[in-house]
Amino acid sequence: MTTLYFTEEQRDCLQELVNVAMGLASDKLARYLDTLVHLQVPAIALVETEQLPEHFARRYPQHNASLISLGFFGDQGLRGETIMLYQLENVGVIAQLLGYADDDSSEAEMLTDISSVLTTTFLNGLAEQLENSFSYAAPRILSSRDQHFVQKLADTASQWQLALQVDIRYQLIDYSFNCDMMLLVPGEAVLQLRQMLNKVLAGF
């Protein structure tokens, strides 16, 4: 696993590609909700995924969150998983804004719809820059209201061992609502990603 690293040029290139893809997703979300979306600079790191459940717990200490996972598969060996995290205490505001009923099933439907807007727009934007294309698995929904939430997070993380972690936060300007997107790419796909970044750099 010692070969899993990025040169400074590769990291800068990846940062720029992520920024562009994130901007596309932010614009799509802003149009979907008819509001402005504030973005923070995404954090990119190679991580031991056994640390991820603790990372989630620190991010959402009240354990009042929903997690929506979406697997993706590229045509050149690049694959991974996006994880969207939502604070449930503010979900009702957006549900009312979009005309969803005030119940748990409608809440899950709304979050799945928002996740689809963000993840597919982001990933399609990233894939296009890498001259790749992705197909997607069906989304999985986990809620911290589920007593096995932490264990399910651990099970999800354990599939990846060592991964590229990209943290992105989307925050609505006009409403008390934010969500985080985590992009996980497993170790063997990181090697493929490095080759793709080299190809992009060679074109500059």
Residue, then its C-alpha position, 0 to 999 in steps of 0.5 A: m500500500t506504500t504506492l498509494y500517494f499523490t504527487e503535489e501535481q496530482r493532488d493539485c490536479l485532483q483538487e481542481l477537478v473536484n472543485v469543478a465537479m462540486g460547482l456543477a453539483s452546487d449549481k444543480l442543487a441551487r436550481y432544484l431548491d431555488t436558493l443559493v448554496h455555499l461551498q467550502v474547499p473540499a478536504i482530500a486525504l488518503v485514510e484508513t477506513e476503519q477510522l470512518p465510523e469515528h469520523f462520522a460520529r464526530r461530525y454528527p455527535q447527536h447521532n441524529a443523521s441520515l446516510i445515503s450511500l451510492g456505489f459507482f463503477g467506471d469503464q476504466g477501473l475507477r470505482g467507489e462509493t459516495i456517502m451523503l450525510y444529513q442532519l435530520e433536525n433541519v430536514g423538515v424545512i426542505a421537505q415543506l419547501l419541496g412539497y413532501a408530506d411530513d412523515d418518515s417515508s417522505e423524508a427518506e424519499m426527499l433525501t434520496d432525491i437530493s442525493s441523486v441530484l448531488t451525487t450523479t451531477f458531481l460524479n458525471g462532472l468528475a468522470e467527464q474531466l477524466e474522460n470516463s463514464f460511471s454507472y450507478a448502483a441503487p442507493r442505500i439509506l441508513s438512519s441514526r434512528d436505527q439502533h444498528f447505525v454505527q455497526k452499519l457504518a463500520d460494515t460500510a467502511s470495512q469494505w474499503q480498507l484504505a481509501l481516498q476520502v474527499d469531504i464536501r459540504y453543501q450549505l444552503i444560504d436561505y435555510s438552516f440545512n446542510c449536507d456533507m458528501m464523502l467520496l470513497v475510492p478504494g486503494e486499487a482504484v486510487l492507482q487507476l486514478r493516478q494514471m488518469l490524473n497523469k493523462v490530464l496533466a499531460g494535456f496541459 
